[in-house]
Structures are given as structure tokens and as C-alpha cells.
């Protein structure tokens, strides 16, 4: 098949739905930093960012889609897109891979069964149907340039169930008013770094890393295997399992086995999990939940920053470590999570 029969899209998630934007419009991607709110900005432009001396407006796609804005997380990212020299950052929950989508797999028009469809569905140019799940393909030009008329806005509000006397704007213009002090410090550190980074800096080979806390120590792992972070919910114990298997958790209808990897890492086991979080990972065909103390950060790490495991901390379990790297004022250990899950005696045996 000819290359012209395919289009390349960067895919990402927002509120559990999958979207795509043409790679021709994408300029760069980075994790969400602190934003400066501007009162006179359009309702969906939730802040500005100093990106290496250039002022970048940042859009909340929820507000652009006439939905309610959600609390931002340190795991959120910004995708910078450009149309006719105008750049805008889009806040998304998670960036996925670039995918080549054949034209015949894209449904360009969706029939909603209404005689008088309102024209506010203009942001979506088509729906890709060959990727295992539906991917809504966005039009960068419309996202940046389109201005809704009062009639379209009213129709959108009525369809969204929001009373016409209310608008889906943020009442509190402060950035992340519900974030903890440690989360705000992470957001601000990112903003400072983005302001100082040089255009000529070499980003080749950067590794996306999720930084988690276990027993007050920092651990890093490949962000690409992380599907989401969530709170621990009601757990159902599994009989005939090692102590590392905490139980099963119902995650929006999907049964996920919850695992404690601390014993595998030679860390003290702490059975109390109140206030703990779950890191849901997807490795090959395996989906599992890892109990963690906290989500500390998501960052890009250059391979040159990775050092071997110091001889002083060698143990029988350091085969599960890929090395160490500096993080804040401490060192974090980089986990080989696929090896932990496949060779760390974490199998579930339901035979009595």
C-alpha cells in the first residue's frame, strides 16, 4: 500500500477516551508544569507558560469540548501543536504512541440521527476504527482557530446537561488549587526547567520515567508500561497465594490483581494499605496493579545519568534493578519491572 494511503497520528488519552492529532501539527511534548492564569483569556485557555522565552497559551480540552474541567495531575502532559505559526499547548492525561492509520480505517462522518445537527462537532475530523478501540481524530486548525457563536455554545450546554444559566468555566482561576504542596513543587520545578532549557539541548534518547515512593525511598520505572495511577479500592483476597499477592480489585469492571513488590526488592513489608495508591501496569499480555506509597513525579531521564547499582547496596534482589539515577537530593533505583513481574515469584496459584 502506498505511504500516501496512510496518515500519521500521535495518540493520547483524556478522561478514558482515546484521541489522535496529526503528527504534522505536533511540535513537542512535556509533562504539565505550573501555568499562569489570565483573566481575559478565552474560557478554555487556562493559563500561559514561558517556554524558552516564548509565551505559550495552554488549552484545557475538557473546556474546549464543553465539559467540566478536571483536577490536573502530575502525570498529565502537554502536547504543543501549531497551525499557521500559532502554537497552543493541549493538556492530556497520557501520551501514547505515534500510529500510521490507513485512510480506509477512518470514518470521516458520523451520523447522529438528528435532522438538524448542531455544528459544534467540528473538532473531530473522523474516527479511526482499526486500533482495537475507537480513536477520535482532532482537527488542529479548528481547535486553535474556531470561535463558537452564542447559539452553538447554548446548544452545547443544553446537550451536556449544564443549565443555560451556568457556564462550564473554572470558578477558581488558580492553577491546581487542590494540589498538595509537594505536587505544586513538582509543577513549579518543571516550569522553571522549561523556561531555562536551550533550543540546542540534545534530547536524543530521553527515557520517560515514572517516579514512585515505596517505604520512603524513590524508585523509577519505564513510564510506557504504566497505564494509570488510581486509589486502592475494596480488595478481594485470593486464596493459596504468596504474601506478595494482596488480592483482586475491581477497576471499572476489569478485575486487576494487586501486587506488593517490596519483598521482592528486599524492603520491609507493611500490610496497612490505607491511603496507598495503585499503579496499573500493562506489560505484554499482563495487566497488574502495583501497590505504592505515592506517585512522586514523571520525568525524562537521559541514559547518561544512569549509574550502576553501588556495590555497597548489592543484595540478592538487585537483579531487578537497572541502575540508579539522581532525583532531588537523593538517589532513585531504576526498576526492571518486566523482570519483577515475570521472575519475582509473583505468580498466582488458585489451586488449593
Beta strands, then each sheet from edge to edge (+ up, - down):
strand 1: 6-14
strand 2: 17-22
strand 3: 26-31
strand 4: 45-51
strand 5: 54-60
strand 6: 77-83
strand 7: 86-92
strand 8: 94-102
strand 9: 106-107
strand 10: 124-128
strand 11: 135-138
strand 12: 207-214
strand 13: 217-222
strand 14: 226-231
strand 15: 235-236
strand 16: 245-251
strand 17: 254-259
strand 18: 277-283
strand 19: 286-292
strand 20: 294-301
strand 21: 321-327
strand 22: 330-335
sheet 1: 8+ 1- 2+ 11+ 10- 9+
sheet 2: 3+ 6- 7+ 5+ 4-
sheet 3: 20+ 12- 13+ 22+ 21-
sheet 4: 14+ 18- 19+ 17+ 16- 15+
end
